[in-house]
Amino acid sequence: MYRKLTTVAAVAALAFGLAACGGGGGGGDDTADAPTTMEPTGPTPDEQIAALQAEINALRAELGLDPVNIDDLTGSVSDLEGQVADLTQQIADRDKADADAKAEADAAAMAAVGKALHAALAGTVAANNDNALANIGAPGLTPAGLAIDAAAGAGALPDATDPGSVTLTAGDSVGSLGTWAGTMYSHTMGTGPSKITNEAVVYTNRGAHAGPSRPFSEVYDVITAAGPTRGYTLIVSTGTFETGLSNTAVSADAFTHSGVQIHSASPGMSAFTTRGTYDGAPGTYRCVGTDCTSTNDGKGSPSALGGTWHFKADAGAMTSPPDTAYLYYGWWVSKDDEDEPTAASAFASEVNDVEGGTAIAGFTGLRGSATYAGHAAGKFAIHRTADGSNNGGHFTADATLEAKFGDATVDGAGIKGTIDNFRLNDGSEDPGWSVALSRNDWTDAGAFAPPATRTESTVWSIDGNKASASGTWSGQMYDEAPGVPSAGGDGSNVPTTVTGTFYSEFGSTHRMVGGFAAEKQ
């Protein structure tokens, strides 16, 4: 039957094609050549139609259907084509209506976010300076997370509201900006109307200045006292990692589960042991007692180890000294129970004492200049009450700074820069923004801030149109490669890295805040 139905379709199509064919056109001039006469080589068109008609009706009879006329078939095909055209138009109209509705909903959502984030990027009411950088104190980044202490009245919060310090825990990677790895941090507290969510993105250069590989026993303390742990290194004591050690260095198949796993010693054994690596060095983990556990959220390394754990590296195992002092920068936002932002800010700081810190050796006597290039990340908001074209979200951008070293006797000493080549989270590759960072003075051995005589220190331009000066910016330089090359240094006391924060406005409608890091070129 499949063949017959297919034949009927083919016959109907051919019938339609024959019916649609028009006769030859006449006319022409009397002097035209006479048409060439050819002998018939097959059935005439009428004979072909008759044959097709007969085959159609024979097949219809086998199917128990009434006879039809080819003219009726061609008419039916025309009707079907018209119906298809109508349905196609209806589908197109529906898709356009859906697209218009989605665009309208997206615009409404964007307007709401833009309006809320615009208020969130205001400064604390108590400070009354419209500067989002005042919304938080200096955050602290530790292996436990990112500690954020929001100021009283931060952003859209009432002036009397002073949120307690919260610690945001690390989550997924957000990619890298150059050699700086980005990580999302978050913390949620409360339920219902009292729910508050804190989010932050932190970029660090951890590991950028790790030393060459060395024997494990030269990098970590190894127990030499007689006993079952001789030759081992204490990693975790009663659930707490030893100073300078981190869960991110731990790796073992026994720790790759999801959730909490209890680890018990095998029958006849006094301790639970498993093969793995610590900081890349292969060896054996050991834990004694009934409180030996590991917690893993599916991100590779265990987020926690319960009990007391030791690790014994294999003979000759090598590792790199851990990078326990490094720089970071990023942005923070607090949201209410409806996921609307209520406060936002940016930050830049260091973990432990990065070489140089606030006392770069010989900085005050340094002369000459240097250029630094890197990246920036932060939050932005657009709130136009006139046309409602609001927008808000986060951005990444390029950062370029020019430093001229010297004390107050050196003309033009200080640092200036530019933030440009913005990329927005809504997919906009380059909205034509650029923020000029006016020249700042050196305030300490590597620190810089606007002169006391200047109240506004940034200029935001959009497609070349400059706004009035606004906002502020400041930062710190670091020398992460001090000393001679044989000791891992670069042989100079010129700072290698600069980090900082900035806040800028374009009139009363645009606000942004961000952190940045750049390296000597």
Residue, then its C-alpha position, 0 to 999 in steps of 0.5 A: m500500500y505504501r507504493k500505491l499511496t506514493t504513486v498517487a501522490a506523485v500522480a497528483a503532483l504530476a497532474f497538478g503540474l500538467a494542469a498548471c502548464g499554459g499553452g504556447g504563446g502566439g504572435g510574432d512577425d510574418t517574416a519569422d521562420a516557420p516552425t519546424t515540423m516534428e513527428p510525434t514520438g510518444p503519447t499526446p498530452d491528452e493521452q498522458i492525462a487520460a492514462l494518469q486519470a485511469e491509474i489514479n482511479a484504479l488505485r483509489a478503487e483498490l483503496g475503496l475510494d470514489p473516483v476523482n477527476i484530475d481537475d478536482l485534484t489540482g483544485s484541492v492542491s491549490d486549496l491546500e497551498g492556500q491553507v498552508a500559506d495561512l497557517t504559515q502566516q499565523i505561525a509567523d504572527r504568533d512567533k512575532a507576538d511571542a518575541d515582542a512579549k519577551a522583549e517587553a518582559d526583558a525590557a521591564a526586567m532590565a528597567a527594574v534592575g537598572k533602577a534598583l542597581h542605580a540606587a544600590l550604587a549610591g554611597t552610604v547615607a551616613a557618608n553622604n558622598d554618593n560613592a559606592l566604594a564606601n558601602i563596604g569596609a576592606p573585605g578579607l579573603t581567606p581559605a574559608g571565604l570572602a568576609i564582607d562587612a557592609a556599611a550602615g545605610a549602604g546603597a538603598l538600605p535605611d541609614a540605621t541598617d547596619p548588616g553584620s559581617v558575612t563570609l561568602t563561600a567560593g563557588d564556580s569559576v567565572g573564567s579568567l582576565g589575563t592570568w587572574a582567575g575569577t571565582m564566584y562567591s555567595h552567601t544566603m541567609g534568612t527566608g521569605p521577606s527577610k532573605i538576603t543574598n550576598e554575591a561577589v566575583v573575586y579575581t586573584n593572581r594566586g600561583a603567579h609567583a610560585g617558586p620552582s619545584r622542590p622536594f616535598s620535605e623542604v616545603y612542608d614540615v615532616i614529623t621526625a619523632a618516633g611513632p606511627t606518624r613519623g615521616y608524615t606531614l600534619i595536614v588537618s587537626t580536628g577538622t582545621f587545616e594547618t596554617g598555610l595549608s589548603n583543601t584545594a591542594v588535596s586530591a584523592d579518589a576517596f574524596t571525589h564523592s558528593g556530600v559527606q563521606i565517613h572513612s573507617a579503618s579496614p578490619g584489623m587496621s588502626a587507621f584509614t589510609t588512601r592514596g592521593t596527592y597533596d600539592g601535586a606530590p603523590g603519597t598516602y593520606r592517614c586518619v585515625g579515629t571515628d570522626c574521619t570524614s570528607t565533604n565534597d560539593g562536586k568541585g574536585s578537591p574536598s571542601a572539608l576534612g573532618g578529624t585529624w589527617h596526615f600525609k606522607a609523600d613518596a620518596g623523592a616527591m616534588t612540589s612547588p612552594p605554596d603561594t600563600a601571599y597574593l593579590y585580589y580584586g573584584w565586585w560585591v552586591s547584596k540582594d533582597d528576597e526578590d533578587e533585586p540589588t540593594a547595595a554594591s561595591a568593589f574592592a582590591s587587597e592582598v592575602n597575607d603580606v605580598e612582597g613590597g606591600t606598603a613598603i616597597a624597598g627604595f620606592t621613595g628614591l625611585r625615578g623614571s616611569a613605567t606602564y602597566a596593563g591589565h583588566a577591571a571588573g565591576k557593576f554598572a547601572i543606567h536609570r533614565t526616568a524620562d524614557g525608561s531605558n534602564n539597564g544594569g549588571h556587571f562588566t569587565a574591561d581593560a585597564t592601562l596605567e602610566a606611573k611617573f616615580g618621584d617625590a613632590t620635587v619631581d614635576g608630574a610625579g604620580i599615576k594616571g590611567t584609563i579603563d576602556n574596552f568594556r564588555l557587559n554581561d548582557g552581551s554588549e561587546d563595546p558600548g563605547w565607554s571609557v573612564a579616564l583616571s585623573r593623575n593621583d599623588w603618591t601618598d606612601a611607599g607605593a600607595f596613591a590617592p587623589p590630591a586633597t585639592r581635587t574632589e572629582s577624579t574620573v571622567w566617563s566618556i560615551d562614544g567620545n562625549k565626556a561627562s563632567a568629572s566625578g567619582t574617585w579612584s585609588g590603589q596600591m603598587y606591589d613589587e612581587a619580584p624583588g631581588v636579583p634574578s638568581a633569587g627569582g627577582d627582576g633585578s629592580n625595585v620598580p613595582t611589578t603590579v598595581t591594584g585599585t578601585f574606582y567609582s564614576e558617573f555619567g551625569s545623573t543617569h549612569r553609575m559604575v564601580g569596579g576593581f582593577a589589576a595591571e602588570k608592568q609592561 
